[in-house]
Amino acid sequence: MATAAEPKSCTVILDARSGTVVHRDGICDERFSPASTFKVPLAVMGFDAGILKGAHDPAWTWHEGIEAPKRDRKTVDPMTWERDSVLWYSREVTRRLGFDKFATYVTQLDYGNKDLSGDPGKNNGLTHAWLASSLVISADEQVQFVRKLLTDTLPLSKEAQTKTRAIVPGFDAPGGWRVYGKTGSIWLRDSKGEFDRTQPIGWFVGWAQKRGQRVVFARLEIGKDGSAQGPKGPAVRALFLKELPRLMRRKSQ
């Protein structure tokens, strides 16, 4: 995993139907932790396995003993899980899958480096692999995953893919674009394996559509605004939504 101090970024946009590159700039082939963008493939797994049933089923209620910030101590369903990015719900899905089935799904989806070993020596891949740990993915790989999700060509049930698309949060962007995507926020780790709060990772991954046009995208920023202590994903999302019309106009010129 890269740990360079210099800020890095990537924006990659593909035509959803043909796979043609609309825009690609930056470190799009380098792999980093997916953080909460992993909730999208995890939803496909959950629906395929029958753990998740629909947008509002199952609704699980937080209880004492589950580690969670105060904002996530509530009843959560699949729609809320994706919208509010609730980590404890993700871990309940992986716990119910069990490690072997979880690993089989990640391999089937060909997701990033497919490494679920977790933090060195901690045997925690079932609950931590996607959190600045062993599982890493590039922006190029992220858009290929989303493109397959949109076309029902992931090697899991079509029903699972349809239900997953239905719970991905949606946003309006300038110029009449409707954007669906998931943020992700984490930090790079330092030489001691601790989070480096000056090196935030921010993702926004998904698809956008306007009339008959549909594209898939991944936006990644690392290390910019390093003094910020809050999650970086929402800031990356806001910037991408603002810039999308310009990026698409550039292609059409």
Wavefront OBJ file of the C-alpha trace (Angstrom):
o trace
v 0.000 0.000 0.000
v 1.346 3.428 -0.943
v 2.395 5.670 1.929
v 3.921 8.642 0.112
v 3.448 11.994 1.847
v 2.663 13.889 -1.351
v -1.056 14.312 -2.096
v -2.362 11.912 -4.716
v -5.621 11.651 -6.590
v -7.464 9.825 -9.352
v -10.609 10.446 -11.343
v -11.724 7.756 -13.765
v -14.978 7.773 -15.717
v -16.072 5.076 -18.169
v -19.062 4.776 -20.463
v -21.199 2.195 -18.674
v -22.273 0.382 -21.822
v -19.083 0.243 -23.887
v -16.424 0.623 -21.224
v -14.819 3.434 -23.226
v -12.734 5.804 -21.125
v -14.433 9.186 -20.808
v -11.872 10.662 -18.416
v -8.891 9.202 -16.587
v -6.294 11.123 -14.632
v -4.015 10.318 -11.704
v -3.030 7.194 -9.773
v -5.942 5.093 -11.002
v -3.989 1.838 -11.088
v -2.667 2.014 -7.508
v -4.487 0.038 -4.831
v -5.716 1.459 -1.531
v -8.150 0.454 1.181
v -11.752 0.547 -0.096
v -13.054 1.643 3.314
v -16.837 2.102 3.193
v -17.079 1.751 -0.585
v -16.860 -1.944 0.300
v -20.451 -1.736 1.546
v -21.623 -2.020 -2.069
v -20.018 -5.390 -2.876
v -20.886 -6.513 0.639
v -24.538 -5.729 -0.076
v -24.418 -7.931 -3.182
v -23.009 -10.742 -1.048
v -25.633 -10.226 1.639
v -28.529 -10.246 -0.800
v -27.145 -13.245 -2.694
v -26.760 -15.201 0.556
v -30.278 -14.321 1.699
v -29.043 -12.441 4.767
v -30.417 -9.215 3.318
v -33.961 -9.354 1.938
v -34.847 -5.875 0.715
v -34.250 -2.165 1.177
v -35.749 -2.232 4.669
v -35.276 -5.877 5.638
v -33.666 -6.884 7.904
v -33.783 -4.020 10.366
v -31.291 -4.734 13.141
v -31.151 -2.703 16.332
v -27.910 -1.630 17.939
v -27.390 -2.920 21.462
v -24.819 -2.598 24.221
v -21.672 -4.503 23.417
v -21.566 -3.406 19.760
v -18.804 -0.865 19.156
v -20.307 2.138 17.376
v -20.284 5.942 17.502
v -23.357 7.517 19.074
v -24.873 8.430 15.692
v -25.010 4.727 14.715
v -26.661 3.472 17.907
v -30.038 2.950 16.319
v -32.105 0.563 14.235
v -30.505 0.106 10.825
v -31.818 -1.501 7.619
v -29.973 -1.990 4.300
v -31.012 1.437 2.963
v -29.912 3.189 6.164
v -26.719 1.137 6.235
v -25.568 2.453 2.873
v -26.865 6.000 3.400
v -25.352 6.503 6.863
v -22.357 4.182 6.336
v -22.924 2.114 9.474
v -19.911 -0.081 10.201
v -21.498 -2.357 12.790
v -24.125 -3.439 10.235
v -21.349 -4.414 7.803
v -19.744 -6.523 10.487
v -23.030 -8.232 11.274
v -23.362 -9.174 7.595
v -19.834 -10.622 7.465
v -20.343 -12.425 10.772
v -23.452 -14.123 9.416
v -21.655 -15.014 6.197
v -18.743 -16.570 8.099
v -15.178 -16.295 6.933
v -15.187 -19.111 4.377
v -18.266 -17.900 2.523
v -17.080 -14.301 2.782
v -13.747 -15.239 1.218
v -15.469 -17.243 -1.523
v -17.606 -14.245 -2.452
v -14.645 -11.847 -2.550
v -12.830 -14.285 -4.838
v -15.885 -14.718 -7.075
v -16.210 -10.954 -7.403
v -12.479 -10.669 -8.159
v -12.425 -7.735 -5.783
v -9.063 -5.963 -5.630
v -6.283 -8.129 -4.240
v -8.855 -10.432 -2.557
v -6.762 -10.503 0.633
v -8.931 -10.968 3.730
v -6.122 -11.781 6.160
v -6.735 -8.551 8.094
v -4.239 -6.790 10.340
v -0.936 -8.682 10.782
v -1.159 -11.181 13.615
v -4.700 -10.231 14.668
v -6.818 -12.717 12.699
v -9.477 -10.040 12.204
v -10.078 -10.138 8.454
v -13.784 -10.917 8.870
v -14.351 -7.532 10.528
v -11.382 -5.355 9.517
v -9.934 -6.430 6.145
v -11.427 -3.479 4.234
v -10.411 -0.848 6.837
v -6.852 0.237 5.963
v -5.865 -3.390 6.289
v -5.158 -6.276 3.924
v -7.867 -5.743 1.286
v -6.970 -3.071 -1.273
v -8.379 -2.040 -4.658
v -7.564 0.481 -7.385
v -9.896 3.049 -8.899
v -9.621 1.193 -12.218
v -10.840 -1.964 -10.492
v -13.602 -0.071 -8.695
v -15.164 1.138 -11.958
v -14.988 -2.339 -13.499
v -16.869 -3.708 -10.499
v -19.556 -0.991 -10.775
v -19.916 -1.535 -14.503
v -20.596 -5.234 -13.911
v -23.076 -4.367 -11.159
v -25.010 -2.103 -13.544
v -25.178 -4.750 -16.261
v -26.019 -7.717 -14.000
v -22.780 -9.416 -15.013
v -21.314 -10.048 -11.576
v -21.138 -13.829 -10.976
v -23.932 -13.693 -8.383
v -27.706 -13.572 -8.700
v -29.309 -10.827 -10.784
v -31.781 -10.271 -7.966
v -28.915 -9.488 -5.583
v -27.495 -6.980 -8.039
v -30.873 -5.310 -8.617
v -31.530 -4.997 -4.891
v -28.054 -3.599 -4.293
v -28.485 -0.895 -6.925
v -31.724 0.114 -5.230
v -30.021 0.976 -1.920
v -27.017 2.919 -3.217
v -27.481 6.578 -2.173
v -28.486 9.040 -4.892
v -27.494 12.690 -5.369
v -28.293 15.498 -7.788
v -25.421 17.123 -9.669
v -25.445 20.281 -11.799
v -26.533 20.013 -15.409
v -29.292 17.503 -14.812
v -27.086 14.614 -13.719
v -28.337 12.062 -11.182
v -25.465 10.375 -9.394
v -25.507 7.169 -7.337
v -22.513 6.280 -5.262
v -20.844 5.349 -2.012
v -18.207 7.294 -0.148
v -15.307 5.821 1.754
v -13.082 7.449 4.376
v -10.024 6.104 6.170
v -6.330 6.996 6.668
v -3.061 5.575 5.483
v -1.038 3.858 8.181
v 2.377 4.935 9.410
v 5.450 2.751 9.914
v 4.067 1.577 13.272
v 0.775 0.484 11.761
v -1.171 3.351 13.318
v -3.500 5.665 11.414
v -1.673 8.689 10.000
v -4.246 11.455 10.465
v -2.319 13.709 8.087
v -2.884 11.197 5.267
v -6.655 10.810 4.804
v -8.117 8.613 2.069
v -11.370 9.716 0.468
v -13.375 7.744 -2.107
v -16.550 8.320 -4.081
v -17.490 5.402 -6.344
v -20.626 4.740 -8.376
v -22.470 5.729 -11.531
v -24.139 8.793 -13.030
v -26.897 9.185 -15.583
v -28.479 11.935 -17.626
v -31.233 11.132 -20.085
v -29.835 8.253 -22.177
v -26.253 8.591 -21.032
v -24.788 6.555 -18.179
v -21.224 6.434 -16.877
v -19.409 4.703 -14.030
v -16.801 6.519 -11.986
v -14.320 6.399 -9.149
v -12.852 9.459 -7.480
v -10.002 9.051 -5.007
v -8.025 11.625 -3.054
v -5.206 10.897 -0.630
v -3.453 13.343 1.640
v -5.090 16.556 0.475
v -6.289 18.811 3.278
v -4.326 16.613 5.628
v -5.182 18.708 8.659
v -8.842 17.716 8.445
v -9.864 15.261 11.162
v -13.301 14.348 9.836
v -14.153 11.757 7.154
v -12.803 12.728 3.744
v -15.269 10.800 1.574
v -18.122 13.360 1.759
v -15.757 16.165 0.727
v -14.560 14.095 -2.239
v -18.193 13.419 -3.173
v -19.083 17.119 -3.048
v -16.141 18.020 -5.275
v -16.929 15.279 -7.794
v -20.599 16.297 -8.032
v -19.534 19.873 -8.708
v -16.961 18.884 -11.338
v -18.922 16.173 -13.185
v -20.588 18.444 -15.783
v -17.225 20.005 -16.658
v -15.567 16.601 -17.008
v -18.338 15.396 -19.295
v -18.288 18.586 -21.397
v -14.548 18.209 -21.886
v -15.126 14.787 -23.415
v -17.792 16.035 -25.803
v -15.665 18.890 -27.154
l 1 2 3 4 5 6 7 8 9 10 11 12 13 14 15 16 17 18 19 20 21 22 23 24 25 26 27 28 29 30 31 32 33 34 35 36 37 38 39 40 41 42 43 44 45 46 47 48 49 50 51 52 53 54 55 56 57 58 59 60 61 62 63 64 65 66 67 68 69 70 71 72 73 74 75 76 77 78 79 80 81 82 83 84 85 86 87 88 89 90 91 92 93 94 95 96 97 98 99 100 101 102 103 104 105 106 107 108 109 110 111 112 113 114 115 116 117 118 119 120 121 122 123 124 125 126 127 128 129 130 131 132 133 134 135 136 137 138 139 140 141 142 143 144 145 146 147 148 149 150 151 152 153 154 155 156 157 158 159 160 161 162 163 164 165 166 167 168 169 170 171 172 173 174 175 176 177 178 179 180 181 182 183 184 185 186 187 188 189 190 191 192 193 194 195 196 197 198 199 200 201 202 203 204 205 206 207 208 209 210 211 212 213 214 215 216 217 218 219 220 221 222 223 224 225 226 227 228 229 230 231 232 233 234 235 236 237 238 239 240 241 242 243 244 245 246 247 248 249 250 251 252 253
